[in-house]
Amino acid sequence: MSDAQVIEIVSEAFQVAATIAGPILMAALLVGVSVSLLQTITQIQEMTLTFVPKLVAMGLIILFSGQWMIRTMTNWVIGLWSLIPSM
């Protein structure tokens, strides 16, 4: 196994991880900014108010796109396993 192959595998791993985590992180970011803006406007400073909407949004994203996430990860792992004989 050469250095180039290792770098390619690690690069693909980071790309798959970013692709899978991207929707969850974007949902948490958008909900967090919205809740913070709402808290600033209404001057409600409840700490738990930020966690529950983020948790719900992230749960919904996983519920609706979890199958795609698992399929993406599975396809990458199958491709990785198919590279083993050529190493």
MOFEN-V501189 format. One record per residue. N is the residue number from 1. SS is DSSP state (@ for helix, = for strand, . for the rest). OMEGA is omega in degrees with one decimal (NA if undefined). Layout:
# MOFEN-V501189
N;SS;OMEGA  N;SS;OMEGA
This chain:
# MOFEN-V501189
1;.;-177.2  2;.;178.8  3;@;-179.7  4;@;178.5  5;@;179.3  6;@;179.5  7;@;178.7  8;@;180.0  9;@;179.3  10;@;178.0  11;@;177.2  12;@;179.1  13;@;177.3  14;@;179.4  15;@;178.1  16;@;179.4  17;@;178.7  18;@;179.2  19;@;-178.9  20;@;-176.4  21;@;-176.2  22;@;-179.3  23;@;-179.9  24;@;-179.6  25;@;178.1  26;@;177.7  27;@;178.4  28;@;179.0  29;@;-178.2  30;@;178.5  31;@;179.5  32;@;177.9  33;@;179.9  34;@;179.9  35;@;177.8  36;@;176.7  37;@;176.9  38;@;178.4  39;@;179.0  40;@;-178.5  41;@;-176.0  42;@;-179.0  43;.;173.0  44;.;-176.6  45;.;177.8  46;.;-175.7  47;.;-177.5  48;@;-179.4  49;@;-179.5  50;@;-173.4  51;@;-174.8  52;@;177.5  53;@;177.1  54;@;-179.8  55;@;178.6  56;@;-179.3  57;@;179.2  58;@;176.2  59;@;178.0  60;@;177.9  61;@;178.8  62;@;179.6  63;@;-175.4  64;@;-177.5  65;@;-179.8  66;@;179.7  67;@;176.9  68;@;179.5  69;@;179.6  70;@;179.3  71;@;179.0  72;@;179.6  73;@;179.6  74;@;178.6  75;@;179.1  76;@;-179.7  77;@;177.0  78;@;176.3  79;@;178.2  80;@;178.9  81;@;179.0  82;@;177.2  83;.;-175.1  84;@;-179.9  85;@;-178.3  86;@;179.2  87;.;NA
